[in-house]
Amino acid sequence: MNSKRSAGTKPCKSPPTGLSRSARTTRHKLAFFTGRDQSQSFTSFWAQNFGTPNYAAHGGFCSVNMAAAGIYTMGGAFWEFGQPDWDHTKLFMLFGVAEDHDSNPIKMGIGKIKERGARVIGVNPIRTGYNAVADDWVGITPGTDGLFILSMVHCLMKAGKMDLNYLAQYTNAPVW
């Protein structure tokens, strides 16, 4: 047994063929992720048998994050948790929408707000899908979304455009 193996990894009974010696001896360094509509049970089965604890399937990094973002920004999320207030939206910003996520409720909502003259801003490295119909597009570098959002928050706070009473009453923001 290899004492340098990280906790939680299993040795393979026979090393996978076609892998370098390094890959066979440091399997815990492999990260295995599958996308939408892939067999999540197979992802777990394969990764555990390969010997890596670093795996995830679609649900863990898509709908959970989307639901959390919706709950913290608009009081609910799409699908089972509700939807944006399409009737009163004046500005709709989309961040990092995956190309295979062309949800009909979102399409209809964007169509509804654009008919009323509301603006849509797409923030995504490529301008396809929802971003193609956006009034403005920010072709952001992948991985810099958080910096961009925090920069906007900084500018809003500096300009005194934050509703601190709302934040204190309806969010867990540390308002002082």
N, C-alpha and C positions, 0 to 999 in steps of 0.2 A: 504494500500500500504506500502511496506517495504522501509523505508527511507534509509536503509543501502545498498540497491541494487545499483550496479554500473551503471553508465550512459550507455544508449544504450541497456540494457537488459530489457526484458518484463517478467512480472510475468506469469506463466502458469495458465490457467483457472483451471486446476486440476493437482496436482503434478503427475509426472510420477510414475507409480507403480514400486516396486522393488528397489527403491533408498533409501538410508539412509536419515535420517532427515537432516544431514549436506548437502548432495547432493541436497536435495529439497530446502534448504534455501540459498545455495551459488552456484547457477547454473553458475554464471559468472566464476567460477574456472574450469569449464569443457572445455577442448580443444578437438574439434571434427575435425578429418582430414580423408578424404577419398582418396583412391589411384587412379591409372590409370583406365580408362574405367568405372568409377563410375558416377552416375548421379550427376553432379555438381549442378543442380538446386535443387535436393532433399537435398543435403548437406546443402545448404543455408536455405531452407525451414525448415528442421528439427531443425537445430541449433538455428535459430531465434525463432521458436516456443517453443523450450526447454528453451530458455532464456539466451543463451551464445553468446557473440560477438566473441568468439574465435573459428573460423572455417576456413577451407581452403580446396580446392579440388586440384586435380592433377596439373592443369596448372600453378597455381600461384607459385609453388615451384619446377617446373621441367623445362619446356621449356623456361620460361622467364629467369631463372638463367643461363641455358645453352647458350641461345642466347647472354646474356650479357658477359659471360665468353669468348665465341668465338670472339665477337666483340673486346673485350679489349686485347685478347692475339694473335689472328691471323687475325684480320681485318674482320671477318665474322663468322657466326655460321653454323651448319649443317642445312639441309633441306632447308628452304626458303632463308637463308642468305648466302649460299655458303658452302664450305668445306675446310678442311686442304689441304695444298699443298702436296698431297701424292707423287708426283713425286720427290720432293726434301727433304722430311722428313728423317732425320737420327736417330732421337730419338723421340718416341711418348710416352707421359705419360698420363695415364688414372686415374682420381681421382674419387672415389666414384660412379662408374657406377652402376645404379640400375640393379638388375638381370632380370627385365622384359624389359629392353631396349636393345634388340638385333637387332639394326638397320642394315639392309642389306648394306647401303652405308658404315657404319663403318666396318662391317665384310670384305667387299671387299677391303677397304682401308688398313686395317691391313694386309690382305693377300698380297696385292701389296707391301707394304713396307718390310714385312718379306722376301718375295722372293728376294728383292734387298739386304738383309742383314742388314736392319735397325733394331734397337732394340726397344722393347716395354716394358715399365715398368707399372705395374698395382699397384695402391695404393688403397686398399680396405680391409675391415676387413676379407672378405672371398675370397678364390681363386677358383671361378667358373666363367663361362661365359668368357668374354674377359680376365679376370685376369688369367684364366687357360692357355691361349695361350701366356701370357706375358713371355718375357725372364727373367725378374726379377719381383718379387712381394714383396711389402711392406705391411705386414698384420697390418695395422694401427688400433689404438684404435678408435672406433667411436667418432666423435666430435673433433678430434685433427688434422683434415686436414689443417685448417688454420695455426696452429702452425708449422706444418711440412713445408708448403709452405713458410711461412715467414722465417723459419730457412734456407731454401735453398736460398732465396733471400739474406739473411744476408751473407751467405757464398760466394755467387757470388759477392756481392758488396765488401766484404772484400778482395777477391782475384783479384779485378779489372776486372772481366769478364762481366760487364754490358756494353751494348752499349748505353751510355748516350745520344749521338746525336740522335739515333733512338728513344729512349724514349721521348726526348724533341720534336721531329718532329711529331711522329705518335701516341702518347698517351697523356693522361692528367696527367702523373706522375710528381710530383714536383721535377724537376731536377734543381740542383743549382751548 
